[in-house]
Amino acid sequence: MNDSSPRAVRVAGLVKRYGDRTAVDGLSLEVTQGEVFGLLGPNGAGKTTTIETIVGLRSATEGKVEVLGLDPVTDRTELRRSVGIQPQQAALFDHLTVTELLRLWRSFYQDGAEVDDVIVELGLQECRTIRIGRLSGGQRQRVLVAASLISRPRLLVLDEPATGLDPNARQELWQAIRNHRGVDRTVLMSTHSMEEAESLCDRVAIVDHGRVIACGTPESLVRQHCASHDVTFTVAAPGAVDGLRALPSVKGVETETEQGRIRVRVQTGDPDATLRAVLDRVPGAQELGTRSPGLDGVFRKLTGRQYENAA
């Protein structure tokens, strides 16, 4: 990130409390104009509350929020012209067709996108004449994103946009997000999907218990916090891996039983040497593979918890 680049979003010391419960606890971040920035964290981490406060749907208990140079609460009317929002859930006009709904949305803006172009971009061609009330959950989700894109917003804000989508629809959505990103177009999105964050985001802020615990490009976060790789394989008996624990390059060995075999994960600073050692020292090893720990490894390193169990 270039420190001289203009900021689309600035959040400093954001706190949001609901009675005795603190949903966001001193969160700070800056989103650079023209990037795709992700808020990554498990369910309940405070991502949605942060998103809703940034776009002015909630007021902060403490802290400061600035969006495109404006206050999202006091300047909400002005900001609405430049920000497109896709919430997790929203009330739509169920009696309108997809095309009718998007044409209605388009009529609110002087320089909006072409309705047919957005329909194609989100893969909605087959349901363009279907009424909103008859759409599947995944189709409805894509219509919400389409409605947020129709204004060609300077800041596109997406809250868990791929929830409920099948793999093909998810890829179409991701491509639409990439297409929208530009010099004067910024995307801020929340997600609990490591794959989505790694595929889409220029930078991510990992959020846990209402705080940012790490921020940077996915690649830099992995380099900084997870120098090791994983070597994985299966064996018939757990004792077969005992000889690996003493290898200098091995930092840890984890095992779990899966369908009658032992699945093994070896953390290592030298995956090539460890693979050779498995082949030489572990009889009957199958399904060998290597992988970078990725952002889930970063989360595990920083919190001591498995990401999938963190909610």
DRENTOR-833302 format. One record per residue: residue number from 1; residue in one letter; chain; x, y, z of N, C-alpha, C in turn. Coordinates in steps of 0.1 Angstrom, whole numbers, plus 5000, padded with zeros to 4 digits. Layout:
<rs>
  num  residu  chaine   n.X   n.Y   n.Z  ca.X  ca.Y  ca.Z   c.X   c.Y   c.Z
  NUM       a       A     X     Y     Z     X     Y     Z     X     Y     Z
...
</rs>
This chain:
<rs>
  num  residu  chaine   n.X   n.Y   n.Z  ca.X  ca.Y  ca.Z   c.X   c.Y   c.Z
    1       m       A  5008  4988  5000  5000  5000  5000  5009  5012  5000
    2       n       A  5006  5022  4991  5013  5034  4991  5008  5044  5002
    3       d       A  5016  5048  5011  5012  5057  5022  5006  5070  5017
    4       s       A  5010  5074  5005  5004  5087  5000  4991  5085  4992
    5       s       A  4986  5073  4991  4974  5070  4984  4962  5076  4992
    6       p       A  4952  5081  4985  4940  5086  4992  4933  5075  4999
    7       r       A  4927  5078  5010  4919  5068  5018  4904  5068  5014
    8       a       A  4898  5057  5012  4884  5056  5010  4877  5055  5024
    9       v       A  4883  5048  5033  4877  5046  5046  4888  5048  5057
   10       r       A  4884  5055  5067  4893  5056  5079  4885  5052  5092
   11       v       A  4889  5043  5099  4882  5039  5112  4893  5040  5123
   12       a       A  4890  5047  5134  4900  5049  5145  4893  5046  5158
   13       g       A  4898  5036  5165  4893  5033  5178  4878  5030  5179
   14       l       A  4872  5024  5169  4858  5021  5169  4854  5012  5180
   15       v       A  4844  5016  5188  4838  5007  5198  4823  5008  5196
   16       k       A  4817  4996  5196  4802  4995  5196  4797  4985  5206
   17       r       A  4789  4991  5215  4784  4983  5226  4769  4982  5225
   18       y       A  4764  4970  5229  4749  4968  5230  4747  4964  5245
   19       g       A  4743  4973  5253  4742  4970  5267  4756  4967  5273
   20       d       A  4756  4955  5279  4769  4950  5285  4778  4943  5275
   21       r       A  4773  4941  5263  4781  4933  5253  4788  4943  5244
   22       t       A  4801  4940  5242  4809  4948  5233  4811  4940  5220
   23       a       A  4805  4945  5209  4806  4938  5196  4819  4942  5189
   24       v       A  4823  4955  5190  4835  4960  5184  4843  4967  5195
   25       d       A  4856  4964  5196  4864  4968  5208  4876  4975  5204
   26       g       A  4875  4988  5200  4887  4996  5197  4893  4993  5183
   27       l       A  4885  4990  5173  4889  4986  5160  4894  4998  5152
   28       s       A  4906  4997  5145  4911  5007  5137  4915  5001  5123
   29       l       A  4913  5008  5112  4917  5004  5099  4916  5015  5089
   30       e       A  4924  5014  5078  4923  5023  5067  4922  5015  5054
   31       v       A  4913  5019  5046  4911  5013  5033  4915  5023  5022
   32       t       A  4925  5019  5014  4930  5027  5003  4921  5028  4991
   33       q       A  4919  5039  4985  4911  5041  4973  4916  5032  4962
   34       g       A  4907  5024  4956  4911  5015  4945  4914  5001  4948
   35       e       A  4913  4997  4961  4917  4984  4965  4905  4976  4969
   36       v       A  4906  4962  4969  4896  4953  4975  4902  4950  4989
   37       f       A  4894  4954  4999  4899  4953  5013  4889  4943  5020
   38       g       A  4894  4933  5026  4885  4924  5033  4886  4924  5048
   39       l       A  4875  4923  5055  4874  4921  5069  4872  4906  5070
   40       l       A  4882  4899  5075  4882  4884  5076  4881  4880  5090
   41       g       A  4871  4871  5094  4870  4866  5107  4859  4857  5109
   42       p       A  4859  4849  5120  4848  4839  5122  4835  4846  5125
   43       n       A  4824  4839  5124  4811  4845  5127  4811  4850  5142
   44       g       A  4806  4862  5144  4806  4867  5157  4818  4876  5160
   45       a       A  4827  4878  5151  4839  4885  5153  4837  4900  5154
   46       g       A  4825  4905  5149  4822  4919  5148  4823  4926  5135
   47       k       A  4824  4917  5124  4825  4922  5110  4813  4930  5106
   48       t       A  4801  4924  5108  4789  4930  5103  4786  4943  5111
   49       t       A  4788  4943  5124  4786  4956  5131  4796  4967  5126
   50       t       A  4808  4963  5123  4818  4973  5118  4813  4978  5104
   51       i       A  4809  4969  5095  4803  4973  5082  4792  4982  5084
   52       e       A  4782  4979  5092  4770  4987  5094  4773  5001  5100
   53       t       A  4784  5002  5108  4788  5014  5114  4795  5023  5103
   54       i       A  4803  5016  5095  4810  5024  5084  4800  5030  5074
   55       v       A  4789  5023  5071  4779  5029  5061  4768  5037  5068
   56       g       A  4769  5039  5081  4760  5048  5088  4747  5041  5092
   57       l       A  4746  5028  5091  4733  5021  5096  4733  5020  5111
   58       r       A  4745  5022  5118  4746  5022  5132  4755  5033  5136
   59       s       A  4753  5039  5148  4763  5049  5153  4773  5043  5162
   60       a       A  4785  5048  5162  4795  5043  5171  4793  5047  5185
   61       t       A  4796  5038  5194  4796  5041  5209  4808  5050  5212
   62       e       A  4820  5047  5206  4832  5055  5207  4839  5054  5194
   63       g       A  4849  5063  5192  4857  5063  5180  4852  5072  5168
   64       k       A  4860  5071  5157  4857  5080  5146  4857  5072  5133
   65       v       A  4847  5075  5124  4846  5068  5111  4845  5079  5101
   66       e       A  4853  5077  5090  4853  5087  5079  4852  5079  5066
   67       v       A  4843  5081  5057  4841  5074  5045  4841  5084  5033
   68       l       A  4850  5083  5024  4851  5092  5013  4851  5107  5018
   69       g       A  4858  5109  5029  4859  5122  5035  4847  5127  5042
   70       l       A  4837  5119  5044  4824  5123  5050  4821  5115  5063
   71       d       A  4813  5120  5071  4808  5113  5083  4796  5105  5079
   72       p       A  4797  5092  5081  4786  5083  5077  4772  5086  5084
   73       v       A  4772  5092  5095  4760  5095  5102  4754  5109  5098
   74       t       A  4762  5119  5100  4757  5133  5097  4757  5136  5082
   75       d       A  4765  5129  5074  4765  5132  5060  4759  5120  5052
   76       r       A  4750  5113  5058  4745  5100  5052  4738  5103  5039
   77       t       A  4731  5113  5037  4724  5116  5025  4733  5118  5013
   78       e       A  4744  5126  5016  4754  5129  5005  4762  5116  5002
   79       l       A  4765  5108  5013  4773  5096  5011  4766  5086  5003
   80       r       A  4753  5085  5004  4745  5075  4997  4746  5075  4982
   81       r       A  4750  5087  4977  4752  5088  4962  4764  5081  4958
   82       s       A  4774  5078  4967  4787  5073  4963  4790  5059  4968
   83       v       A  4781  5054  4976  4783  5041  4983  4772  5031  4979
   84       g       A  4776  5019  4975  4767  5008  4972  4768  4998  4983
   85       i       A  4757  4993  4988  4757  4984  5000  4750  4972  4997
   86       q       A  4756  4960  5000  4749  4947  4999  4749  4942  5013
   87       p       A  4738  4943  5021  4738  4937  5034  4736  4922  5033
   88       q       A  4737  4915  5045  4735  4901  5045  4720  4898  5042
   89       q       A  4711  4906  5047  4697  4904  5044  4691  4918  5042
   90       a       A  4681  4918  5033  4674  4930  5030  4660  4927  5025
   91       a       A  4651  4936  5027  4637  4935  5022  4637  4939  5008
   92       l       A  4632  4931  4999  4631  4935  4985  4616  4934  4981
   93       f       A  4613  4940  4969  4599  4940  4964  4597  4926  4957
   94       d       A  4590  4917  4965  4589  4903  4960  4580  4902  4948
   95       h       A  4572  4911  4945  4563  4910  4934  4569  4914  4921
   96       l       A  4581  4921  4921  4588  4925  4909  4597  4914  4904
   97       t       A  4599  4914  4891  4609  4905  4885  4623  4911  4888
   98       v       A  4633  4902  4885  4647  4907  4887  4649  4919  4878
   99       t       A  4645  4918  4866  4648  4930  4857  4640  4942  4862
  100       e       A  4628  4941  4866  4620  4952  4871  4626  4959  4883
  101       l       A  4631  4950  4892  4637  4955  4904  4650  4963  4901
  102       l       A  4658  4958  4892  4671  4965  4889  4668  4977  4881
  103       r       A  4658  4977  4872  4654  4990  4865  4650  5000  4875
  104       l       A  4642  4996  4885  4638  5006  4896  4650  5012  4903
  105       w       A  4659  5003  4907  4671  5008  4913  4679  5017  4904
  106       r       A  4680  5013  4892  4688  5021  4882  4682  5035  4880
  107       s       A  4669  5037  4882  4662  5049  4880  4666  5060  4891
  108       f       A  4672  5055  4902  4675  5064  4912  4689  5072  4910
  109       y       A  4696  5068  4899  4709  5073  4897  4711  5079  4883
  110       q       A  4718  5090  4882  4720  5096  4869  4729  5088  4860
  111       d       A  4740  5082  4866  4750  5076  4858  4752  5061  4862
  112       g       A  4741  5054  4863  4742  5040  4867  4746  5031  4856
  113       a       A  4748  5018  4859  4752  5008  4850  4740  5004  4842
  114       e       A  4742  4998  4830  4731  4992  4823  4726  4979  4830
  115       v       A  4713  4978  4831  4707  4967  4838  4711  4954  4832
  116       d       A  4710  4953  4819  4714  4940  4812  4728  4936  4814
  117       d       A  4737  4946  4815  4751  4943  4817  4753  4937  4831
  118       v       A  4746  4943  4841  4748  4938  4855  4742  4924  4856
  119       i       A  4730  4921  4849  4724  4908  4849  4734  4898  4844
  120       v       A  4740  4901  4833  4750  4891  4827  4762  4890  4837
  121       e       A  4767  4901  4842  4779  4900  4851  4777  4891  4863
  122       l       A  4764  4891  4868  4761  4883  4880  4755  4870  4877
  123       g       A  4755  4866  4864  4749  4853  4860  4735  4852  4863
  124       l       A  4727  4862  4861  4712  4862  4864  4704  4861  4852
  125       q       A  4709  4857  4841  4702  4857  4828  4689  4848  4829
  126       e       A  4691  4836  4835  4680  4827  4835  4669  4830  4844
  127       c       A  4671  4840  4853  4660  4844  4863  4656  4858  4861
  128       r       A  4659  4864  4850  4656  4879  4848  4641  4881  4848
  129       t       A  4633  4872  4844  4618  4874  4844  4611  4867  4856
  130       i       A  4619  4862  4865  4613  4855  4877  4611  4866  4888
  131       r       A  4600  4865  4895  4597  4874  4906  4606  4872  4917
  132       i       A  4610  4882  4924  4619  4882  4935  4615  4871  4946
  133       g       A  4602  4871  4949  4597  4862  4959  4599  4847  4956
  134       r       A  4602  4844  4943  4603  4830  4939  4618  4826  4937
  135       l       A  4627  4835  4940  4641  4832  4938  4646  4823  4949
  136       s       A  4657  4815  4946  4664  4807  4956  4672  4817  4965
  137       g       A  4677  4812  4976  4685  4820  4985  4698  4825  4977
  138       g       A  4704  4817  4969  4716  4821  4962  4713  4831  4952
  139       q       A  4702  4829  4944  4698  4839  4934  4695  4853  4941
  140       r       A  4688  4852  4952  4684  4864  4959  4697  4872  4964
  141       q       A  4707  4864  4968  4720  4870  4972  4726  4877  4961
  142       r       A  4726  4871  4949  4732  4878  4937  4724  4890  4933
  143       v       A  4711  4890  4935  4703  4902  4931  4707  4913  4941
  144       l       A  4709  4910  4954  4714  4921  4963  4727  4927  4959
  145       v       A  4736  4919  4954  4749  4924  4949  4747  4932  4937
  146       a       A  4738  4927  4928  4735  4934  4915  4729  4948  4918
  147       a       A  4720  4949  4928  4714  4962  4932  4725  4972  4937
  148       s       A  4735  4966  4944  4745  4975  4950  4755  4980  4939
  149       l       A  4756  4972  4928  4765  4976  4917  4759  4985  4907
  150       i       A  4745  4986  4907  4738  4993  4896  4742  5008  4896
  151       s       A  4746  5014  4907  4749  5028  4908  4763  5031  4904
  152       r       A  4771  5021  4901  4786  5023  4899  4792  5030  4911
  153       p       A  4791  5025  4923  4795  5033  4934  4810  5035  4935
  154       r       A  4814  5046  4941  4829  5048  4944  4833  5038  4955
  155       l       A  4824  5035  4964  4828  5025  4974  4817  5014  4974
  156       l       A  4820  5002  4971  4811  4991  4972  4813  4983  4985
  157       v       A  4803  4982  4993  4804  4975  5006  4796  4963  5006
  158       l       A  4802  4951  5008  4796  4938  5007  4798  4931  5020
  159       d       A  4787  4926  5025  4787  4918  5038  4784  4904  5035
  160       e       A  4795  4896  5036  4794  4881  5033  4787  4879  5020
  161       p       A  4792  4884  5009  4785  4884  4996  4783  4870  4990
  162       a       A  4792  4860  4993  4791  4847  4987  4783  4837  4995
  163       t       A  4777  4841  5006  4769  4832  5014  4758  4825  5006
  164       g       A  4758  4812  5006  4747  4804  5000  4749  4802  4985
  165       l       A  4760  4806  4979  4762  4805  4965  4769  4792  4961
  166       d       A  4765  4786  4950  4772  4774  4945  4785  4778  4939
  167       p       A  4794  4769  4936  4808  4773  4931  4807  4781  4919
  168       n       A  4799  4778  4909  4798  4786  4897  4793  4800  4899
  169       a       A  4783  4801  4907  4778  4815  4910  4788  4823  4918
  170       r       A  4795  4816  4927  4806  4823  4935  4817  4829  4926
  171       q       A  4821  4821  4916  4831  4826  4907  4826  4838  4899
  172       e       A  4813  4837  4894  4808  4849  4887  4807  4861  4896
  173       l       A  4804  4859  4908  4803  4870  4918  4817  4876  4920
  174       w       A  4827  4867  4922  4841  4872  4924  4846  4880  4912
  175       q       A  4842  4875  4900  4847  4882  4888  4840  4896  4887
  176       a       A  4828  4897  4891  4821  4910  4891  4827  4920  4900
  177       i       A  4832  4915  4912  4839  4923  4921  4852  4928  4916
  178       r       A  4859  4919  4909  4872  4923  4903  4870  4933  4892
  179       n       A  4859  4931  4884  4856  4941  4874  4853  4954  4879
  180       h       A  4846  4955  4890  4842  4968  4896  4854  4976  4901
  181       r       A  4864  4969  4907  4875  4976  4913  4883  4984  4902
  182       g       A  4886  4997  4906  4893  5005  4897  4900  5017  4905
  183       v       A  4906  5026  4897  4913  5037  4903  4904  5045  4913
  184       d       A  4892  5047  4909  4883  5055  4918  4871  5046  4923
  185       r       A  4873  5033  4923  4863  5024  4928  4870  5014  4938
  186       t       A  4864  5014  4950  4870  5007  4961  4859  4996  4965
  187       v       A  4864  4985  4970  4855  4975  4975  4860  4972  4990
  188       l       A  4850  4972  4999  4852  4968  5012  4842  4957  5015
  189       m       A  4847  4945  5019  4839  4933  5021  4842  4926  5033
  190       s       A  4832  4920  5039  4834  4911  5051  4833  4897  5046
  191       t       A  4840  4888  5052  4839  4874  5048  4844  4865  5059
  192       h       A  4839  4853  5060  4845  4843  5069  4852  4832  5061
  193       s       A  4853  4834  5048  4859  4824  5039  4874  4828  5036
  194       m       A  4883  4819  5041  4897  4821  5038  4900  4821  5023
  195       e       A  4893  4812  5016  4895  4812  5001  4891  4825  4994
  196       e       A  4879  4830  4999  4874  4842  4993  4884  4854  4995
  197       a       A  4889  4855  5008  4899  4866  5011  4912  4864  5003
  198       e       A  4917  4852  5002  4929  4850  4995  4928  4852  4980
  199       s       A  4916  4849  4974  4913  4851  4960  4910  4865  4956
  200       l       A  4904  4873  4964  4899  4886  4960  4906  4898  4966
  201       c       A  4911  4897  4978  4915  4909  4985  4929  4913  4983
  202       d       A  4931  4926  4980  4945  4931  4980  4951  4931  4994
  203       r       A  4943  4935  5004  4947  4935  5018  4935  4929  5026
  204       v       A  4938  4923  5037  4928  4919  5047  4931  4923  5061
  205       a       A  4921  4926  5068  4922  4928  5083  4916  4916  5089
  206       i       A  4924  4908  5097  4918  4897  5104  4912  4902  5117
  207       v       A  4899  4899  5119  4892  4904  5130  4888  4893  5140
  208       d       A  4891  4895  5153  4887  4885  5163  4883  4892  5175
  209       h       A  4871  4889  5181  4865  4895  5193  4865  4910  5191
  210       g       A  4861  4915  5179  4859  4930  5177  4872  4938  5176
  211       r       A  4883  4931  5174  4896  4938  5172  4903  4933  5159
  212       v       A  4911  4942  5153  4920  4938  5142  4933  4932  5148
  213       i       A  4935  4920  5146  4947  4913  5152  4959  4912  5142
  214       a       A  4956  4915  5129  4966  4915  5118  4960  4922  5106
  215       c       A  4969  4929  5098  4964  4935  5086  4976  4936  5076
  216       g       A  4973  4933  5064  4983  4933  5053  4978  4925  5041
  217       t       A  4986  4923  5031  4983  4914  5020  4982  4900  5025
  218       p       A  4974  4891  5019  4974  4877  5024  4988  4871  5023
  219       e       A  4996  4874  5013  5009  4869  5012  5019  4873  5023
  220       s       A  5018  4886  5026  5027  4892  5036  5024  4887  5050
  221       l       A  5011  4885  5053  5007  4879  5066  5011  4865  5067
  222       v       A  5011  4857  5057  5015  4843  5058  5030  4843  5060
  223       r       A  5038  4851  5052  5052  4852  5054  5056  4856  5068
  224       q       A  5049  4866  5073  5053  4872  5086  5050  4862  5098
  225       h       A  5039  4855  5097  5034  4848  5109  5035  4833  5107
  226       c       A  5037  4828  5095  5037  4813  5093  5048  4809  5083
  227       a       A  5060  4808  5088  5071  4804  5079  5071  4790  5075
  228       s       A  5064  4782  5083  5063  4767  5081  5053  4763  5070
  229       h       A  5054  4752  5065  5044  4746  5056  5039  4733  5062
  230       d       A  5028  4728  5057  5023  4715  5061  5026  4704  5051
  231       v       A  5030  4693  5056  5031  4680  5048  5020  4671  5054
  232       t       A  5011  4666  5045  5000  4658  5050  5001  4644  5043
  233       f       A  4996  4634  5050  4995  4621  5045  4987  4612  5054
  234       t       A  4984  4600  5050  4976  4591  5059  4985  4578  5061
  235       v       A  4983  4572  5072  4989  4559  5076  4979  4550  5083
  236       a       A  4983  4537  5084  4974  4528  5091  4975  4528  5106
  237       a       A  4987  4531  5111  4990  4531  5125  4997  4543  5130
  238       p       A  4993  4549  5141  4999  4562  5145  5014  4561  5149
  239       g       A  5019  4549  5153  5033  4548  5157  5042  4549  5145
  240       a       A  5037  4548  5133  5046  4549  5121  5052  4563  5120
  241       v       A  5046  4573  5126  5052  4587  5124  5061  4591  5136
  242       d       A  5063  4583  5145  5072  4587  5157  5085  4592  5153
  243       g       A  5091  4586  5142  5105  4589  5138  5106  4603  5132
  244       l       A  5094  4609  5128  5095  4622  5122  5096  4633  5132
  245       r       A  5092  4631  5144  5092  4642  5154  5106  4647  5157
  246       a       A  5116  4638  5156  5130  4642  5159  5137  4649  5148
  247       l       A  5131  4651  5136  5138  4657  5125  5140  4672  5128
  248       p       A  5151  4678  5124  5154  4692  5127  5144  4701  5120
  249       s       A  5139  4698  5108  5130  4707  5101  5115  4706  5106
  250       v       A  5112  4696  5114  5099  4694  5118  5096  4702  5131
  251       k       A  5085  4710  5130  5081  4718  5142  5069  4712  5149
  252       g       A  5062  4703  5144  5051  4697  5151  5044  4686  5142
  253       v       A  5038  4676  5149  5031  4666  5142  5018  4664  5149
  254       e       A  5007  4665  5141  4993  4663  5146  4987  4651  5138
  255       t       A  4979  4643  5146  4972  4632  5140  4958  4632  5143
  256       e       A  4949  4626  5135  4935  4624  5138  4930  4612  5130
  257       t       A  4921  4605  5136  4916  4593  5129  4905  4596  5120
  258       e       A  4905  4591  5108  4895  4594  5098  4893  4582  5090
  259       q       A  4881  4576  5091  4876  4564  5084  4886  4553  5084
  260       g       A  4891  4550  5097  4899  4539  5099  4914  4541  5096
  261       r       A  4918  4552  5091  4932  4555  5089  4936  4568  5097
  262       i       A  4949  4570  5099  4954  4581  5106  4958  4592  5097
  263       r       A  4952  4603  5097  4956  4615  5089  4966  4623  5097
  264       v       A  4977  4626  5091  4989  4632  5097  4991  4646  5091
  265       r       A  4994  4656  5099  4998  4669  5095  5011  4672  5101
  266       v       A  5022  4674  5093  5035  4677  5098  5038  4692  5095
  267       q       A  5041  4700  5105  5045  4713  5103  5060  4714  5101
  268       t       A  5065  4720  5090  5079  4719  5087  5084  4732  5080
  269       g       A  5096  4735  5083  5103  4746  5076  5109  4742  5063
  270       d       A  5110  4729  5060  5116  4724  5048  5107  4712  5043
  271       p       A  5096  4716  5035  5087  4706  5031  5093  4695  5021
  272       d       A  5103  4699  5013  5109  4689  5004  5116  4679  5012
  273       a       A  5124  4683  5022  5132  4673  5030  5122  4665  5038
  274       t       A  5111  4670  5043  5102  4663  5051  5094  4653  5042
  275       l       A  5091  4656  5030  5085  4647  5021  5094  4635  5018
  276       r       A  5107  4638  5016  5116  4627  5014  5117  4618  5026
  277       a       A  5117  4624  5038  5118  4616  5051  5105  4607  5052
  278       v       A  5093  4612  5049  5081  4604  5050  5082  4592  5040
  279       l       A  5087  4594  5028  5088  4583  5019  5099  4573  5024
  280       d       A  5109  4578  5030  5120  4569  5035  5116  4562  5048
  281       r       A  5109  4569  5057  5108  4564  5071  5094  4559  5075
  282       v       A  5084  4562  5067  5070  4559  5071  5064  4549  5061
  283       p       A  5065  4536  5064  5059  4526  5055  5044  4527  5054
  284       g       A  5039  4526  5042  5025  4526  5039  5019  4540  5039
  285       a       A  5027  4551  5038  5022  4564  5037  5014  4566  5024
  286       q       A  5002  4572  5025  4994  4575  5013  4989  4589  5013
  287       e       A  4984  4593  5001  4978  4606  5000  4987  4618  5004
  288       l       A  5000  4617  5000  5009  4627  5004  5007  4640  4997
  289       g       A  5009  4651  5004  5007  4664  4998  5014  4675  5007
  290       t       A  5015  4687  5001  5020  4698  5009  5011  4710  5006
  291       r       A  5011  4719  5016  5004  4732  5014  5009  4742  5023
  292       s       A  5008  4755  5019  5011  4766  5027  5000  4767  5038
  293       p       A  5003  4772  5050  4993  4773  5060  4982  4783  5057
  294       g       A  4985  4793  5048  4975  4802  5044  4970  4811  5056
  295       l       A  4959  4818  5054  4954  4827  5064  4948  4820  5076
  296       d       A  4944  4807  5074  4939  4800  5085  4951  4797  5095
  297       g       A  4963  4795  5089  4975  4793  5097  4978  4805  5105
  298       v       A  4977  4817  5098  4979  4830  5105  4970  4831  5117
  299       f       A  4957  4828  5115  4947  4830  5126  4951  4820  5137
  300       r       A  4954  4808  5134  4958  4798  5144  4970  4803  5152
  301       k       A  4980  4809  5145  4992  4813  5151  4990  4825  5161
  302       l       A  4981  4834  5157  4978  4846  5165  4969  4844  5176
  303       t       A  4960  4834  5175  4949  4832  5185  4951  4819  5193
  304       g       A  4958  4810  5187  4959  4797  5194  4947  4788  5192
  305       r       A  4938  4792  5182  4926  4785  5180  4925  4781  5165
  306       q       A  4918  4770  5163  4915  4766  5149  4904  4776  5144
  307       y       A  4906  4781  5131  4897  4791  5126  4882  4785  5125
  308       e       A  4881  4773  5121  4867  4767  5119  4860  4765  5133
  309       n       A  4868  4766  5144  4861  4764  5157  4861  4777  5165
  310       a       A  4864  4788  5158  4866  4801  5165  4853  4808  5168
  311       a       A  4842  4805  5161  4830  4813  5163  4824  4812  5177
</rs>
